[in-house]
Amino acid sequence: MHVHLALRSHGILSMITHVLLTLGVTEGDIFR
């Protein structure tokens, strides 16, 4: 259970990071 929660939290953090990076790259391309 604990490992499952850890993996889930890591997955959420990874997804948030991926979305932020994607938005950052898109934003940079638009303003560039």
PAZAPA-4460 file (N, C-alpha, C; in steps of 0.05 Angstrom, whole numbers, plus 32768, in hexadecimal, padded with zeros to 4 digits):
% residues 32
    n_x    n_y    n_z   ca_x   ca_y   ca_z    c_x    c_y    c_z   seq   type   mol
   8011   7FE8   8000   8000   8000   8000   8012   8019   8000     1      M     A
   8025   8019   8012   8036   8031   8014   8046   8035   7FFA     2      H     A
   804F   801F   7FEF   805E   8021   7FD5   804C   802B   7FBF     3      V     A
   8033   8021   7FBF   8020   802A   7FAB   801B   8048   7FAD     4      H     A
   8017   8052   7FC5   8013   806E   7FC9   802B   807E   7FBF     5      L     A
   8043   8074   7FC5   805B   8082   7FBD   805D   8083   7F9F     6      A     A
   8057   806D   7F92   8058   806D   7F74   8043   8080   7F69     7      L     A
   802B   8080   7F76   8016   8092   7F6C   801F   80AF   7F6F     8      R     A
   802A   80B6   7F86   8033   80D1   7F8A   8049   80D8   7F76     9      S     A
   805C   80C6   7F72   8071   80CB   7F5F   8066   80CF   7F43    10      H     A
   8052   80BF   7F3C   8046   80C1   7F21   8039   80DC   7F1E    11      G     A
   802B   80E5   7F33   801D   80FF   7F31   8032   8115   7F2F    12      I     A
   8047   8114   7F3E   805C   8128   7F3D   8069   8128   7F21    13      L     A
   806E   8110   7F17   807A   810E   7EFC   8068   811B   7EE7    14      S     A
   804E   8115   7EE9   803B   8120   7ED6   803A   813E   7ED8    15      M     A
   8039   8149   7EF0   8038   8166   7EF4   8052   8172   7EE8    16      I     A
   8069   8166   7EEE   8082   8171   7EE4   8082   8170   7EC5    17      T     A
   8078   815A   7EBA   8077   8158   7E9C   8065   816D   7E90    18      H     A
   804E   8172   7E9D   803B   8186   7E93   8048   81A2   7E95    19      V     A
   8055   81A8   7EAB   8062   81C2   7EAF   8078   81C6   7E9A    20      L     A
   8088   81B1   7E96   809D   81B3   7E82   8092   81B7   7E66    21      L     A
   807C   81A9   7E60   806F   81AB   7E46   8065   81C7   7E42    22      T     A
   8057   81D2   7E56   804C   81ED   7E55   8063   8201   7E53    23      L     A
   8079   81FD   7E61   8090   820F   7E61   809C   8210   7E45    24      G     A
   809F   81F8   7E38   80AB   81F7   7E1D   8098   8205   7E0A    25      V     A
   807E   81FF   7E0C   806B   820B   7DF9   806B   8229   7DFD    26      T     A
   806A   8232   7E16   806A   824F   7E1C   8083   825C   7E10    27      E     A
   809A   824F   7E14   80B3   825A   7E0A   80B2   825C   7DEC    28      G     A
   80A8   8248   7DDE   80A6   8248   7DC1   8093   825E   7DB8    29      D     A
   807D   8262   7DC6   806A   8277   7DBE   8076   8293   7DC1    30      I     A
   8083   8298   7DD8   808E   82B2   7DDD   80A8   82B7   7DCD    31      F     A
   80B5   82A1   7DC4   80CD   82A4   7DB5   80C5   82AA   7D98    32      R     A
***
